[in-house]
Amino acid sequence: MAFEPLNCALDVCVMESNNNRQSRSFTSPNGEMPEHLIFKKLLTYQVFMSLSYGIFATKAGNSMPHAAKIAAGLLISAMLSGCNMPMTAEVKEKPLEVQAVDRIAALNTQLGIGYLREGRNELAYKKLSRALEIQPDYSGAHNAIALLYERLGQVQHAEKHYRSALDFTPQDSQARTNFGSYLCRHKRLPEALEQFEAALSNPLYDSRATALTNAGLCLYRSGEVAQAEEYLRRALDDNPRTSAALLTMGEISAANGRELSARGYLQRYLENGRHSPQSLWLGVRIENVLGDRNAASSYALLLKANYPDSRETQQLLQSEAQ
């Protein structure tokens, strides 16, 4: 997954209580939210105040601070999608101060993930490191900072934090999926499949298609095409709109002489996503075999125009020169 989308399963849900508390957010000149403000807001204000602030700031002609946008967006997403989880009896029994610390760690993690999505690695590192200082056993922060370390090429640190995430929360299926992808990228196929299967064994895991697709891609890139196809079909059974599974099934079908099937997978892929060098080059090959030269030419023109330096464009030019 290059980097797979960071979603709710990666502990992006901040608030865990029916009495959600959040407030207006202010940032330092570098776009970072000061922690003392986070703490004060978590204890003092209701969530609607952050939304009200966004409205008033907009009406006054001021742009909403960057960290405020991230925090408010995450809160809105959590409320609308049902991502926020009810507070357990164990959490309810914690003193208010301890609950506040837990929430500060969760909010720092969410902000870190937001910065990670935007490629702001330094701020992401600050927030995720702070979350682990506050709550060293928080698996969501370990999982997220492992992704960051892998992005930075610090693989030993990445693996350490993936393992910490699973040591503290063995049932964290998103961490297992991410760790499985990490292991696959480092040619450790048996270990990777073990992590994917462990993630899939959790009946509460709501992103099964992600684990199945990543397992399928791992096998496909390792040359285990038949087994890869099994996982990818299962992924599409779980979520028929899984783009990576559709595109890879198109590749497998074309390689096995099933061009009509490959065309169908490519068309389904395009209903959910946009063209990439891989999809355009696949389209060229499919339509050349099926005899639709107009379609093949259209794919070829798009590939050359939009991705002139891609590997797929070089393959196209080589095939045209033959």
Buried (B, 14 or more C-beta within 10 A) or exposed (E): BEBBEBBBBBBBBBBBBEEBBBBBBEBEEEBBBEBEBBBEBBBEBBBEBBBBBBEEBEEEEEEBBBBBBBBBBBBBBBBEEEBBEEBEEEBEEBEEEEBBBBBBBBBBBBBBBBBBBEEBEEBBBBBBBBBBEBBEEBBBBBBBBBBBBBBEEBBEBBBBBBBBBBEBBEBBBBBBBBBBBBBBBBEBBEBBBBBBEBBBEBEEBEBBBBBBBBBBBBBBBBEBBEBBBBBBBBBBEBBEEBBBBBBBBBBBBBEEEBBEBBBBBBEBBBEEBEBBBBBBBBBBBBBBBBEBEEBBEBBBEBBBEEBEEBEBBEBBEEEEEE
